[in-house]
Amino acid sequence: MFLSFTTSLVAKTYLVELGTVGAATWRTPVVGDTLVNLSSTGTGGASVSLNAWLTDKCLKAPVFSGDTLKSSDQVWIAKGTYTLTGTLNANKAIKVYGGFAGTETTIAARAKGTNAWDFTNASILDGASTITQGILNVSVDGLTVQNFKGANVSPTPGYGGGTGAYMAAGYVMQNCIVTGNSYTATGTQGAGGVRVTGGKLLNCHILNNTSAAGGGGIAFQSTSEINGCLIENNTSTGTAAGGGLMTSNSGGGLILNCIVKGNTSATAGGGFSSYYSTLQPAVTITNTQFIENSAGTSGGAINVAMNTTTPINITGCTFTGNSSNAAASSTAGGGAIFAGSGLMTINKCTFTNNYATASNGGAILNNTASTIISNSIFSANASPIAGGAIYTVKSATVNNCVISGNFGTSAIYVYPGMIGTFNNVTVASNTKADGTASSIYLGTATTVSVFTNCLFYNCGTSPISYGTGLAPAATYCGFGTDIVTLPVYASTGCINTIDATSFKDIAIDWKLSETSTAKNAGTDLTLSGITTDILGTTRPQGSAYDMGAYEYSTLSVVYTPMQDVIGFTVTKNAIVSKFDGTIQVYSISGKLMNKSQVSVGQEIKLTSGVCIVRLTTTKGAIVQKIVL
């Protein structure tokens, strides 16, 4: 017995065109295609807007013509500007595609540039600054969404929608541009660009959007995913902050493989802000670049103000040129990150040229009771007061990190009464405003701060300074030769034989030389969870742990915090640019080693070691740590 189906159950492709004079036209439809000419599709052959046609096609009995849309149907939109008269809302699992010239027979045939959203034939949804929301729960691919302006937009009036688009669970927005949209209501949330509440935002360009609440570019919650997006030049003027992105109650979610660049917030969190009052799911930020974001108060790149037991995990990220403009305060600042509460872990990250303009913590200001910073590099960050790299108001743990070339009265500052736990940290060549050496300062201590297997070079005669109270415990630590007598706090296994020859090449990084007295001079930290070094090399390589962030090894270890290098390919002894532009190569201490013009495919030779590479192209700026 054979089952037969009527043709009404077969999926259709609707080929939409404006139909106006000079606009793109579709090829001749084939079996399964239905041509939709918006200039004559309405009742009696009248013109109709794209959103009105879609709404009509979702009715049980469409007024204009044809069958109701099924979830398996697709809508293909030819190039042109489609001025909407209302929100594009299907309430069905259909998929809407843009970017067609009109000749294509497959989705893959759409012409595009280098980036996923760079379609040669743009299909633009325009709100003309009169429509309050662009897209509501429709899966879309290849559209430009612009000029929508609204307050308290649906589907959650008073709670904050997304002016450009709203994506709930089950809906996906990908390969799209969302630009020039504005959310005008004040409050704690409401994205100017896109609100994601359990849906996905993939490979999109979110730029030049604004919000009077929070989340100039994106607001997200409920385990949403934001992946492969360029989020730039968005602005928040609201109390919930987050110029680029924000999340609030019912939060949680993933930010993966993104570039967050040039976003601003009038308050906190130029790049990203969280705003929780109750326990929420974790936020995970991975393989993401935060570049030149700015906050009016704390957290130039990231501001975290969560419930005290909500986790935020930051892994494999780079922070470059971000700034906090908070007024001088012991609890405000953080050029890159302000950790106000929650359970924060920072791992395999690079912090370069971040600064607090008037307050503390050039890279990080930690004001939460549980922060662990591991396997990360801090260089050329600055504060006019304390903590050129890190200022910690609450107790914190720092493992396998390099703190070098930072500027401030101290490189790391631990607030009075708090505990700093430092394992295998290299502190080198940090300076004060007058050019003299700065290092670590501990405020009045009621509990002992602990330094184990740490390495200090060019830190002056007081590499660990402290106020009144309990002296720190330094165990198996290496100090510079400028320390004639080991400090009174030094205990078991400390040495004062560290000089320039202890390192392979201090102009490049702080790897140990073959003859370094820091080799095999540390103690086992397995019970503290330290089993590898900053590059992932197993400890120990010799008879005992080495001091400092790097374990000496003859093996060639290649590590980059980004799983997929966006702007260039890494070879054995060089990088190969994927774009035309200008390249700058910095040593790990922040020294400019090379600046030159490059073209696609050009190879730039590098010496072995760690460096920071900045590639500036017409597509934007790409910053990457490279180890050869």
Secondary structure, DSSP 4 states (H G I P E B T S, - for coil): ------GGGS--EEEEE--STTS--PPPP-TTEEEEETTT-SGGG----HHHHHHHHTSSS-SSSSPPPPTT-EEEEESEEEE-SS-EE--SS-EEEEEE-S--SSGGG--B-SSTT-BSS-EEEE-TTT-S-SEES-EEESEEEE--EESS-TTSTTT--BSSEEEETT-EEES-EEES-EE---SS--BSSEEEEBSEEES-EEES-EESSB-SSEEEESSEEEES-EEES-EE-STTB-SSEEEESS--EEEES-EEES-EESSS-SSEEEE-SS----EEEES-EEES-EESSS-SSEEEE--TT-EEEEES-EEES-EE-PPS-TT-B-SSEEE-SSEEEEES-EEES-EESSSB-SSEEE-SSEEEEES-EEES-B-SSS-SSEEESS-EEEES-EEES-BSS-SEEE-TT--EEEES-EEE-EE-TTS-EE-EEE-SBSS--EEES-EEES-TT-SEEE-SBPPPEEES-EEETT-SS--TTB-TT-EEEE-GGGBS-TTT--PBPTT-TTTT-S---GGGT--B-TTSPBSPSSSSPPSSS----SS-----S-SS-SSEEE-SSEEEESSSEEEEEEETTS-EEEEEEE-TT-EEE--SSEEEEEEEETTEEEEEEEE-
